[in-house]
């Protein structure tokens, strides 16, 4: 009854169903350098998927209705990500999420490459990983009202 969904890279699209359906047992969402809008991903997704599928699996689309019911989110961004449009999708999502006042924690690794958590063995990578683990622990704790 207490689940955190974590997504990486192209897996960011897999957060969309939890944002659309907003089940109470999803206590938090974590996204490491993942697409938050696959509609503008160029040939990575668009070449093989319908417009409807791209809309359905773009987390940014679920900030319009009942955004206050979306589970708290943690986003880790790689400042030197070279995957086309990925940082743009994260940046647009972040702006929209803040405008909707959702619970959002965003971290940025200024020198991080795509996959920095296993590609950049540095202090900032470790800080972000530790922050993500602490975020998950905080949101997955049971509360007195659940006992």
Secondary structure as UniProt FT lines:
FT   STRAND          3..8
FT   HELIX           9..15
FT   HELIX           16..21
FT   TURN            24..25
FT   STRAND          26..32
FT   HELIX           38..40
FT   HELIX           42..44
FT   TURN            45..48
FT   HELIX           51..56
FT   HELIX           59..63
FT   HELIX           67..69
FT   STRAND          72..78
FT   TURN            79..80
FT   TURN            84..85
FT   HELIX           86..99
FT   TURN            100..101
FT   STRAND          104..109
FT   TURN            110..111
FT   TURN            114..115
FT   HELIX           116..119
FT   HELIX           123..140
FT   HELIX           144..146
//
